[in-house]
Amino acid sequence: MDVSGSKIVLDNIIFENPSDKAISAGENSAIEGSKININGGEIGIVSKDLSTVLLSDVTINDTRLGFSSFQKKSEFGPGKITIKDLKMTNIESDYLIEIGSSLTIDNIVATTVSNKVIDQMYGKEYGKSSK
């Protein structure tokens, strides 16, 4: 599910082996929801370019990268992800968070990982190439 400039609510959704990202919010989108189950795929949940993702009761299994939050386009700003009640198993990397963007899991703010997350995304390390 890839949205741009949108506001959506997700409830009781199962993503089974998405080829790239299960949930991707971009260009000032807002995604809220609960009971989200992601099984397989490259990346679980992404927020970029002034987007916010607020989810509860989230399960992510067998995924290369659990979360990523960053700024891709200069005309926008950082991404924000807030998760409550998270369960993750068999994840290669839990998260990739750019300085200025954020990930909060059960009221604990994740440490930023890089100032150039975009260099690791889009087929360079995680996800599919956008070329």
N, CA, C and O atoms as a GROMACS GRO file, in nm:
protein
  524
    1MET      N    1   0.085  -0.116   0.000
    1MET     CA    2   0.000   0.000   0.000
    1MET      C    3   0.090   0.123   0.000
    1MET      O    4   0.164   0.147   0.096
    2ASP      N    5   0.085   0.198  -0.106
    2ASP     CA    6   0.173   0.313  -0.126
    2ASP      C    7   0.086   0.435  -0.150
    2ASP      O    8   0.015   0.442  -0.251
    3VAL      N    9   0.090   0.532  -0.057
    3VAL     CA   10   0.004   0.649  -0.069
    3VAL      C   11   0.086   0.777  -0.069
    3VAL      O   12   0.191   0.786  -0.005
    4SER      N   13   0.037   0.876  -0.141
    4SER     CA   14   0.097   1.010  -0.146
    4SER      C   15  -0.014   1.113  -0.129
    4SER      O   16  -0.118   1.104  -0.194
    5GLY      N   17   0.010   1.211  -0.043
    5GLY     CA   18  -0.087   1.317  -0.024
    5GLY      C   19  -0.223   1.268   0.020
    5GLY      O   20  -0.325   1.326  -0.019
    6SER      N   21  -0.228   1.162   0.100
    6SER     CA   22  -0.355   1.098   0.136
    6SER      C   23  -0.372   1.087   0.287
    6SER      O   24  -0.275   1.092   0.363
    7LYS      N   25  -0.495   1.071   0.329
    7LYS     CA   26  -0.528   1.041   0.468
    7LYS      C   27  -0.613   0.915   0.466
    7LYS      O   28  -0.722   0.914   0.409
    8ILE      N   29  -0.562   0.807   0.529
    8ILE     CA   30  -0.636   0.682   0.528
    8ILE      C   31  -0.634   0.617   0.665
    8ILE      O   32  -0.548   0.645   0.749
    9VAL      N   33  -0.732   0.530   0.686
    9VAL     CA   34  -0.743   0.451   0.809
    9VAL      C   35  -0.741   0.304   0.768
    9VAL      O   36  -0.815   0.262   0.678
   10LEU      N   37  -0.655   0.228   0.833
   10LEU     CA   38  -0.643   0.084   0.808
   10LEU      C   39  -0.689   0.008   0.932
   10LEU      O   40  -0.654   0.046   1.044
   11ASP      N   41  -0.766  -0.097   0.912
   11ASP     CA   42  -0.810  -0.177   1.026
   11ASP      C   43  -0.815  -0.324   0.985
   11ASP      O   44  -0.878  -0.361   0.885
   12ASN      N   45  -0.747  -0.407   1.063
   12ASN     CA   46  -0.749  -0.552   1.042
   12ASN      C   47  -0.701  -0.589   0.901
   12ASN      O   48  -0.774  -0.652   0.824
   13ILE      N   49  -0.577  -0.549   0.870
   13ILE     CA   50  -0.519  -0.570   0.737
   13ILE      C   51  -0.404  -0.670   0.746
   13ILE      O   52  -0.322  -0.664   0.837
   14ILE      N   53  -0.401  -0.764   0.652
   14ILE     CA   54  -0.291  -0.861   0.642
   14ILE      C   55  -0.218  -0.839   0.510
   14ILE      O   56  -0.279  -0.841   0.403
   15PHE      N   57  -0.087  -0.818   0.519
   15PHE     CA   58  -0.001  -0.807   0.401
   15PHE      C   59   0.079  -0.935   0.392
   15PHE      O   60   0.155  -0.967   0.483
   16GLU      N   61   0.064  -1.009   0.285
   16GLU     CA   62   0.130  -1.138   0.267
   16GLU      C   63   0.231  -1.128   0.153
   16GLU      O   64   0.193  -1.115   0.036
   17ASN      N   65   0.360  -1.133   0.187
   17ASN     CA   66   0.470  -1.129   0.089
   17ASN      C   67   0.462  -1.012  -0.009
   17ASN      O   68   0.463  -1.033  -0.130
   18PRO      N   69   0.453  -0.889   0.042
   18PRO     CA   70   0.458  -0.776  -0.050
   18PRO      C   71   0.595  -0.773  -0.117
   18PRO      O   72   0.696  -0.804  -0.054
   19SER      N   73   0.600  -0.736  -0.244
   19SER     CA   74   0.726  -0.742  -0.316
   19SER      C   75   0.824  -0.634  -0.271
   19SER      O   76   0.945  -0.652  -0.285
   20ASP      N   77   0.775  -0.522  -0.218
   20ASP     CA   78   0.863  -0.413  -0.177
   20ASP      C   79   0.825  -0.370  -0.035
   20ASP      O   80   0.864  -0.436   0.062
   21LYS      N   81   0.749  -0.262  -0.021
   21LYS     CA   82   0.705  -0.212   0.109
   21LYS      C   83   0.560  -0.255   0.132
   21LYS      O   84   0.478  -0.252   0.041
   22ALA      N   85   0.530  -0.295   0.256
   22ALA     CA   86   0.390  -0.325   0.287
   22ALA      C   87   0.310  -0.196   0.297
   22ALA      O   88   0.204  -0.183   0.235
   23ILE      N   89   0.360  -0.100   0.375
   23ILE     CA   90   0.294   0.029   0.393
   23ILE      C   91   0.395   0.139   0.368
   23ILE      O   92   0.502   0.140   0.429
   24SER      N   93   0.362   0.232   0.278
   24SER     CA   94   0.450   0.344   0.249
   24SER      C   95   0.367   0.471   0.240
   24SER      O   96   0.277   0.482   0.158
   25ALA      N   97   0.400   0.568   0.328
   25ALA     CA   98   0.331   0.697   0.330
   25ALA      C   99   0.428   0.804   0.281
   25ALA      O  100   0.539   0.815   0.332
   26GLY      N  101   0.385   0.884   0.183
   26GLY     CA  102   0.470   0.990   0.130
   26GLY      C  103   0.393   1.117   0.100
   26GLY      O  104   0.270   1.117   0.091
   27GLU      N  105   0.468   1.226   0.084
   27GLU     CA  106   0.414   1.356   0.043
   27GLU      C  107   0.298   1.403   0.130
   27GLU      O  108   0.187   1.425   0.082
   28ASN      N  109   0.327   1.417   0.260
   28ASN     CA  110   0.232   1.471   0.357
   28ASN      C  111   0.108   1.385   0.374
   28ASN      O  112  -0.004   1.436   0.384
   29SER      N  113   0.126   1.254   0.378
   29SER     CA  114   0.016   1.161   0.403
   29SER      C  115   0.001   1.134   0.552
   29SER      O  116   0.093   1.158   0.631
   30ALA      N  117  -0.115   1.086   0.590
   30ALA     CA  118  -0.141   1.044   0.728
   30ALA      C  119  -0.210   0.908   0.722
   30ALA      O  120  -0.315   0.892   0.661
   31ILE      N  121  -0.148   0.810   0.788
   31ILE     CA  122  -0.205   0.676   0.796
   31ILE      C  123  -0.226   0.644   0.944
   31ILE      O  124  -0.134   0.655   1.025
   32GLU      N  125  -0.347   0.604   0.979
   32GLU     CA  126  -0.379   0.558   1.113
   32GLU      C  127  -0.442   0.420   1.102
   32GLU      O  128  -0.498   0.385   0.998
   33GLY      N  129  -0.431   0.342   1.209
   33GLY     CA  130  -0.498   0.214   1.205
   33GLY      C  131  -0.454   0.119   1.315
   33GLY      O  132  -0.373   0.152   1.401
   34SER      N  133  -0.512  -0.001   1.308
   34SER     CA  134  -0.481  -0.104   1.408
   34SER      C  135  -0.497  -0.242   1.346
   34SER      O  136  -0.558  -0.258   1.240
   35LYS      N  137  -0.442  -0.339   1.415
   35LYS     CA  138  -0.447  -0.480   1.374
   35LYS      C  139  -0.385  -0.497   1.235
   35LYS      O  140  -0.451  -0.539   1.140
   36ILE      N  141  -0.256  -0.464   1.226
   36ILE     CA  142  -0.181  -0.471   1.101
   36ILE      C  143  -0.084  -0.588   1.111
   36ILE      O  144  -0.006  -0.595   1.205
   37ASN      N  145  -0.090  -0.679   1.015
   37ASN     CA  146  -0.004  -0.798   1.014
   37ASN      C  147   0.073  -0.801   0.882
   37ASN      O  148   0.013  -0.808   0.775
   38ILE      N  149   0.206  -0.797   0.891
   38ILE     CA  150   0.292  -0.798   0.772
   38ILE      C  151   0.378  -0.923   0.777
   38ILE      O  152   0.452  -0.946   0.872
   39ASN      N  153   0.367  -1.005   0.673
   39ASN     CA  154   0.443  -1.129   0.665
   39ASN      C  155   0.524  -1.130   0.536
   39ASN      O  156   0.468  -1.132   0.427
   40GLY      N  157   0.657  -1.130   0.549
   40GLY     CA  158   0.745  -1.133   0.433
   40GLY      C  159   0.764  -0.997   0.372
   40GLY      O  160   0.713  -0.896   0.421
   41GLY      N  161   0.839  -0.995   0.263
   41GLY     CA  162   0.864  -0.871   0.191
   41GLY      C  163   0.996  -0.806   0.229
   41GLY      O  164   1.066  -0.853   0.318
   42GLU      N  165   1.027  -0.699   0.162
   42GLU     CA  166   1.150  -0.625   0.184
   42GLU      C  167   1.142  -0.535   0.307
   42GLU      O  168   1.224  -0.544   0.398
   43ILE      N  169   1.039  -0.447   0.309
   43ILE     CA  170   1.029  -0.343   0.411
   43ILE      C  171   0.886  -0.342   0.466
   43ILE      O  172   0.789  -0.350   0.390
   44GLY      N  173   0.875  -0.332   0.598
   44GLY     CA  174   0.743  -0.330   0.661
   44GLY      C  175   0.671  -0.198   0.644
   44GLY      O  176   0.574  -0.190   0.568
   45ILE      N  177   0.718  -0.093   0.713
   45ILE     CA  178   0.645   0.034   0.718
   45ILE      C  179   0.742   0.150   0.694
   45ILE      O  180   0.849   0.157   0.755
   46VAL      N  181   0.703   0.240   0.603
   46VAL     CA  182   0.786   0.356   0.568
   46VAL      C  183   0.703   0.484   0.581
   46VAL      O  184   0.587   0.488   0.541
   47SER      N  185   0.765   0.588   0.637
   47SER     CA  186   0.707   0.722   0.636
   47SER      C  187   0.813   0.819   0.586
   47SER      O  188   0.925   0.823   0.637
   48LYS      N  189   0.776   0.896   0.485
   48LYS     CA  190   0.872   0.991   0.429
   48LYS      C  191   0.801   1.120   0.390
   48LYS      O  192   0.679   1.123   0.370
   49ASP      N  193   0.879   1.226   0.380
   49ASP     CA  194   0.830   1.352   0.323
   49ASP      C  195   0.706   1.408   0.393
   49ASP      O  196   0.600   1.422   0.333
   50LEU      N  197   0.722   1.441   0.522
   50LEU     CA  198   0.618   1.503   0.605
   50LEU      C  199   0.498   1.414   0.632
   50LEU      O  200   0.391   1.463   0.668
   51SER      N  201   0.514   1.284   0.616
   51SER     CA  202   0.404   1.192   0.642
   51SER      C  203   0.410   1.139   0.785
   51SER      O  204   0.517   1.132   0.846
   52THR      N  205   0.294   1.101   0.837
   52THR     CA  206   0.285   1.040   0.969
   52THR      C  207   0.212   0.907   0.959
   52THR      O  208   0.113   0.893   0.888
   53VAL      N  209   0.264   0.810   1.032
   53VAL     CA  210   0.202   0.678   1.042
   53VAL      C  211   0.180   0.651   1.190
   53VAL      O  212   0.275   0.653   1.268
   54LEU      N  213   0.057   0.626   1.230
   54LEU     CA  214   0.020   0.599   1.368
   54LEU      C  215  -0.059   0.469   1.370
   54LEU      O  216  -0.175   0.466   1.329
   55LEU      N  217   0.003   0.361   1.418
   55LEU     CA  218  -0.059   0.228   1.416
   55LEU      C  219  -0.048   0.161   1.551
   55LEU      O  220   0.046   0.186   1.627
   56SER      N  221  -0.145   0.074   1.581
   56SER     CA  222  -0.140  -0.008   1.702
   56SER      C  223  -0.167  -0.153   1.667
   56SER      O  224  -0.227  -0.184   1.564
   57ASP      N  225  -0.122  -0.241   1.755
   57ASP     CA  226  -0.139  -0.385   1.737
   57ASP      C  227  -0.080  -0.428   1.602
   57ASP      O  228  -0.151  -0.475   1.513
   58VAL      N  229   0.053  -0.410   1.589
   58VAL     CA  230   0.125  -0.436   1.465
   58VAL      C  231   0.214  -0.560   1.482
   58VAL      O  232   0.286  -0.572   1.582
   59THR      N  233   0.209  -0.650   1.385
   59THR     CA  234   0.296  -0.767   1.382
   59THR      C  235   0.372  -0.767   1.250
   59THR      O  236   0.312  -0.756   1.143
   60ILE      N  237   0.504  -0.780   1.259
   60ILE     CA  238   0.588  -0.786   1.139
   60ILE      C  239   0.675  -0.911   1.149
   60ILE      O  240   0.749  -0.927   1.246
   61ASN      N  241   0.666  -1.000   1.050
   61ASN     CA  242   0.741  -1.125   1.049
   61ASN      C  243   0.816  -1.142   0.917
   61ASN      O  244   0.768  -1.101   0.812
   62ASP      N  245   0.935  -1.202   0.925
   62ASP     CA  246   1.010  -1.245   0.805
   62ASP      C  247   1.028  -1.133   0.704
   62ASP      O  248   1.003  -1.151   0.585
   63THR      N  249   1.071  -1.018   0.752
   63THR     CA  250   1.090  -0.900   0.667
   63THR      C  251   1.233  -0.851   0.681
   63THR      O  252   1.289  -0.857   0.791
   64ARG      N  253   1.293  -0.803   0.573
   64ARG     CA  254   1.433  -0.757   0.579
   64ARG      C  255   1.449  -0.635   0.668
   64ARG      O  256   1.538  -0.631   0.752
   65LEU      N  257   1.363  -0.533   0.650
   65LEU     CA  258   1.371  -0.409   0.727
   65LEU      C  259   1.234  -0.379   0.784
   65LEU      O  260   1.135  -0.371   0.710
   66GLY      N  261   1.226  -0.362   0.916
   66GLY     CA  262   1.098  -0.338   0.980
   66GLY      C  263   1.038  -0.202   0.949
   66GLY      O  264   0.924  -0.191   0.905
   67PHE      N  265   1.119  -0.095   0.973
   67PHE     CA  266   1.070   0.042   0.960
   67PHE      C  267   1.175   0.132   0.896
   67PHE      O  268   1.295   0.108   0.911
   68SER      N  269   1.128   0.234   0.825
   68SER     CA  270   1.218   0.338   0.775
   68SER      C  271   1.142   0.470   0.774
   68SER      O  272   1.026   0.477   0.733
   69SER      N  273   1.211   0.575   0.819
   69SER     CA  274   1.153   0.708   0.822
   69SER      C  275   1.260   0.807   0.779
   69SER      O  276   1.370   0.810   0.833
   70PHE      N  277   1.226   0.891   0.678
   70PHE     CA  278   1.327   0.979   0.620
   70PHE      C  279   1.263   1.086   0.532
   70PHE      O  280   1.142   1.086   0.512
   71GLN      N  281   1.345   1.175   0.482
   71GLN     CA  282   1.303   1.276   0.385
   71GLN      C  283   1.365   1.240   0.252
   71GLN      O  284   1.487   1.228   0.241
   72LYS      N  285   1.281   1.224   0.149
   72LYS     CA  286   1.329   1.192   0.015
   72LYS      C  287   1.334   1.316  -0.074
   72LYS      O  288   1.429   1.336  -0.149
   73LYS      N  289   1.231   1.399  -0.064
   73LYS     CA  290   1.218   1.516  -0.151
   73LYS      C  291   1.243   1.645  -0.074
   73LYS      O  292   1.190   1.663   0.036
   74SER      N  293   1.323   1.733  -0.131
   74SER     CA  294   1.364   1.854  -0.061
   74SER      C  295   1.247   1.948  -0.030
   74SER      O  296   1.255   2.025   0.066
   75GLU      N  297   1.140   1.943  -0.108
   75GLU     CA  298   1.027   2.032  -0.083
   75GLU      C  299   0.940   1.987   0.033
   75GLU      O  300   0.847   2.058   0.072
   76PHE      N  301   0.968   1.871   0.088
   76PHE     CA  302   0.894   1.821   0.204
   76PHE      C  303   0.987   1.817   0.325
   76PHE      O  304   1.095   1.874   0.322
   77GLY      N  305   0.945   1.751   0.430
   77GLY     CA  306   1.025   1.741   0.551
   77GLY      C  307   1.036   1.597   0.596
   77GLY      O  308   1.012   1.506   0.517
   78PRO      N  309   1.071   1.575   0.722
   78PRO     CA  310   1.095   1.441   0.773
   78PRO      C  311   0.967   1.358   0.789
   78PRO      O  312   0.856   1.412   0.788
   79GLY      N  313   0.985   1.228   0.803
   79GLY     CA  314   0.874   1.136   0.828
   79GLY      C  315   0.863   1.102   0.975
   79GLY      O  316   0.958   1.120   1.052
   80LYS      N  317   0.746   1.053   1.014
   80LYS     CA  318   0.722   1.018   1.155
   80LYS      C  319   0.640   0.891   1.163
   80LYS      O  320   0.538   0.877   1.095
   81ILE      N  321   0.685   0.797   1.246
   81ILE     CA  322   0.613   0.671   1.269
   81ILE      C  323   0.594   0.654   1.420
   81ILE      O  324   0.690   0.667   1.497
   82THR      N  325   0.472   0.623   1.460
   82THR     CA  326   0.442   0.591   1.600
   82THR      C  327   0.367   0.458   1.602
   82THR      O  328   0.263   0.443   1.538
   83ILE      N  329   0.422   0.363   1.678
   83ILE     CA  330   0.366   0.227   1.685
   83ILE      C  331   0.340   0.192   1.831
   83ILE      O  332   0.422   0.219   1.918
   84LYS      N  333   0.225   0.132   1.856
   84LYS     CA  334   0.194   0.079   1.990
   84LYS      C  335   0.164  -0.069   1.976
   84LYS      O  336   0.100  -0.112   1.879
   85ASP      N  337   0.209  -0.148   2.072
   85ASP     CA  338   0.186  -0.293   2.075
   85ASP      C  339   0.245  -0.361   1.951
   85ASP      O  340   0.173  -0.412   1.866
   86LEU      N  341   0.377  -0.359   1.944
   86LEU     CA  342   0.449  -0.417   1.830
   86LEU      C  343   0.504  -0.555   1.865
   86LEU      O  344   0.557  -0.578   1.974
   87LYS      N  345   0.491  -0.646   1.768
   87LYS     CA  346   0.555  -0.778   1.776
   87LYS      C  347   0.632  -0.797   1.646
   87LYS      O  348   0.576  -0.785   1.538
   88MET      N  349   0.764  -0.828   1.657
   88MET     CA  350   0.846  -0.853   1.538
   88MET      C  351   0.924  -0.982   1.558
   88MET      O  352   0.979  -1.007   1.665
   89THR      N  353   0.928  -1.064   1.452
   89THR     CA  354   1.010  -1.184   1.454
   89THR      C  355   1.080  -1.200   1.320
   89THR      O  356   1.024  -1.167   1.215
   90ASN      N  357   1.201  -1.250   1.326
   90ASN     CA  358   1.281  -1.280   1.207
   90ASN      C  359   1.294  -1.158   1.114
   90ASN      O  360   1.262  -1.164   0.996
   91ILE      N  361   1.342  -1.048   1.173
   91ILE     CA  362   1.365  -0.923   1.099
   91ILE      C  363   1.516  -0.905   1.086
   91ILE      O  364   1.588  -0.913   1.185
   92GLU      N  365   1.564  -0.881   0.963
   92GLU     CA  366   1.707  -0.863   0.941
   92GLU      C  367   1.758  -0.735   1.009
   92GLU      O  368   1.858  -0.740   1.080
   93SER      N  369   1.689  -0.622   0.989
   93SER     CA  370   1.721  -0.495   1.054
   93SER      C  371   1.591  -0.435   1.105
   93SER      O  372   1.493  -0.425   1.030
   94ASP      N  373   1.589  -0.395   1.232
   94ASP     CA  374   1.466  -0.341   1.291
   94ASP      C  375   1.422  -0.211   1.225
   94ASP      O  376   1.305  -0.195   1.189
   95TYR      N  377   1.516  -0.116   1.209
   95TYR     CA  378   1.478   0.012   1.154
   95TYR      C  379   1.596   0.089   1.097
   95TYR      O  380   1.712   0.062   1.127
   96LEU      N  381   1.561   0.186   1.012
   96LEU     CA  382   1.656   0.277   0.950
   96LEU      C  383   1.590   0.415   0.956
   96LEU      O  384   1.499   0.444   0.879
   97ILE      N  385   1.638   0.499   1.049
   97ILE     CA  386   1.574   0.628   1.075
   97ILE      C  387   1.674   0.740   1.049
   97ILE      O  388   1.784   0.741   1.104
   98GLU      N  389   1.633   0.833   0.965
   98GLU     CA  390   1.719   0.946   0.932
   98GLU      C  391   1.712   1.053   1.040
   98GLU      O  392   1.608   1.070   1.104
   99ILE      N  393   1.821   1.124   1.060
   99ILE     CA  394   1.825   1.235   1.154
   99ILE      C  395   1.717   1.335   1.115
   99ILE      O  396   1.709   1.376   0.999
  100GLY      N  397   1.634   1.374   1.212
  100GLY     CA  398   1.522   1.466   1.187
  100GLY      C  399   1.389   1.393   1.176
  100GLY      O  400   1.285   1.449   1.211
  101SER      N  401   1.391   1.271   1.126
  101SER     CA  402   1.271   1.188   1.120
  101SER      C  403   1.261   1.110   1.251
  101SER      O  404   1.352   1.116   1.334
  102SER      N  405   1.149   1.037   1.271
  102SER     CA  406   1.135   0.968   1.399
  102SER      C  407   1.060   0.836   1.388
  102SER      O  408   0.979   0.814   1.298
  103LEU      N  409   1.090   0.751   1.485
  103LEU     CA  410   1.019   0.626   1.507
  103LEU      C  411   1.002   0.610   1.657
  103LEU      O  412   1.101   0.610   1.731
  104THR      N  413   0.878   0.597   1.701
  104THR     CA  414   0.848   0.575   1.842
  104THR      C  415   0.772   0.445   1.853
  104THR      O  416   0.668   0.427   1.790
  105ILE      N  417   0.824   0.352   1.935
  105ILE     CA  418   0.761   0.223   1.956
  105ILE      C  419   0.730   0.209   2.104
  105ILE      O  420   0.820   0.211   2.187
  106ASP      N  421   0.603   0.194   2.137
  106ASP     CA  422   0.558   0.181   2.275
  106ASP      C  423   0.618   0.289   2.364
  106ASP      O  424   0.673   0.261   2.470
  107ASN      N  425   0.608   0.414   2.317
  107ASN     CA  426   0.654   0.534   2.388
  107ASN      C  427   0.806   0.545   2.402
  107ASN      O  428   0.854   0.629   2.479
  108ILE      N  429   0.882   0.464   2.331
  108ILE     CA  430   1.028   0.472   2.332
  108ILE      C  431   1.074   0.521   2.195
  108ILE      O  432   1.043   0.459   2.093
  109VAL      N  433   1.148   0.632   2.194
  109VAL     CA  434   1.196   0.690   2.069
  109VAL      C  435   1.320   0.614   2.024
  109VAL      O  436   1.416   0.600   2.100
  110ALA      N  437   1.317   0.565   1.901
  110ALA     CA  438   1.432   0.492   1.844
  110ALA      C  439   1.543   0.591   1.812
  110ALA      O  440   1.517   0.707   1.780
  111THR      N  441   1.666   0.545   1.822
  111THR     CA  442   1.779   0.630   1.787
  111THR      C  443   1.790   0.642   1.636
  111THR      O  444   1.761   0.547   1.562
  112THR      N  445   1.832   0.759   1.591
  112THR     CA  446   1.852   0.776   1.448
  112THR      C  447   1.973   0.695   1.405
  112THR      O  448   2.066   0.673   1.483
  113VAL      N  449   1.973   0.651   1.282
  113VAL     CA  450   2.076   0.561   1.232
  113VAL      C  451   2.168   0.630   1.133
  113VAL      O  452   2.287   0.598   1.126
  114SER      N  453   2.115   0.723   1.057
  114SER     CA  454   2.192   0.776   0.945
  114SER      C  455   2.142   0.915   0.908
  114SER      O  456   2.027   0.950   0.938
  115ASN      N  457   2.226   0.993   0.843
  115ASN     CA  458   2.178   1.119   0.788
  115ASN      C  459   2.153   1.108   0.639
  115ASN      O  460   2.120   1.207   0.573
  116LYS      N  461   2.168   0.987   0.584
  116LYS     CA  462   2.144   0.963   0.442
  116LYS      C  463   2.073   0.829   0.420
  116LYS      O  464   2.125   0.741   0.352
  117VAL      N  465   1.957   0.815   0.478
  117VAL     CA  466   1.879   0.692   0.464
  117VAL      C  467   1.848   0.665   0.318
  117VAL      O  468   1.846   0.550   0.274
  118ILE      N  469   1.822   0.771   0.242
  118ILE     CA  470   1.788   0.755   0.101
  118ILE      C  471   1.895   0.677   0.026
  118ILE      O  472   1.865   0.605  -0.069
  119ASP      N  473   2.021   0.690   0.069
  119ASP     CA  474   2.130   0.617   0.004
  119ASP      C  475   2.123   0.467   0.027
  119ASP      O  476   2.184   0.390  -0.048
  120GLN      N  477   2.048   0.424   0.129
  120GLN     CA  478   2.036   0.282   0.158
  120GLN      C  479   1.904   0.223   0.108
  120GLN      O  480   1.885   0.101   0.108
  121MET      N  481   1.816   0.310   0.065
  121MET     CA  482   1.684   0.265   0.018
  121MET      C  483   1.683   0.255  -0.134
  121MET      O  484   1.782   0.283  -0.200
  122TYR      N  485   1.569   0.214  -0.186
  122TYR     CA  486   1.540   0.210  -0.329
  122TYR      C  487   1.637   0.122  -0.407
  122TYR      O  488   1.695   0.164  -0.507
  123GLY      N  489   1.652   0.000  -0.358
  123GLY     CA  490   1.729  -0.099  -0.431
  123GLY      C  491   1.878  -0.093  -0.407
  123GLY      O  492   1.952  -0.178  -0.457
  124LYS      N  493   1.923   0.006  -0.332
  124LYS     CA  494   2.066   0.014  -0.304
  124LYS      C  495   2.102  -0.084  -0.194
  124LYS      O  496   2.205  -0.152  -0.202
  125GLU      N  497   2.021  -0.092  -0.092
  125GLU     CA  498   2.039  -0.191   0.013
  125GLU      C  499   1.906  -0.257   0.049
  125GLU      O  500   1.899  -0.379   0.067
  126TYR      N  501   1.800  -0.176   0.058
  126TYR     CA  502   1.666  -0.225   0.091
  126TYR      C  503   1.568  -0.178  -0.014
  126TYR      O  504   1.585  -0.072  -0.073
  127GLY      N  505   1.466  -0.258  -0.038
  127GLY     CA  506   1.360  -0.218  -0.130
  127GLY      C  507   1.398  -0.237  -0.276
  127GLY      O  508   1.504  -0.288  -0.309
  128LYS      N  509   1.306  -0.194  -0.360
  128LYS     CA  510   1.326  -0.206  -0.505
  128LYS      C  511   1.373  -0.074  -0.562
  128LYS      O  512   1.339   0.033  -0.511
  129SER      N  513   1.450  -0.081  -0.664
  129SER     CA  514   1.501   0.038  -0.731
  129SER      C  515   1.388   0.119  -0.790
  129SER      O  516   1.294   0.064  -0.849
  130SER      N  517   1.396   0.250  -0.774
  130SER     CA  518   1.293   0.336  -0.833
  130SER      C  519   1.343   0.398  -0.963
  130SER      O  520   1.286   0.496  -1.011
  131LYS      N  521   1.446   0.341  -1.020
  131LYS     CA  522   1.501   0.393  -1.148
  131LYS      C  523   1.410   0.361  -1.263
  131LYS      O  524   1.440   0.396  -1.377
   0.00000   0.00000   0.00000
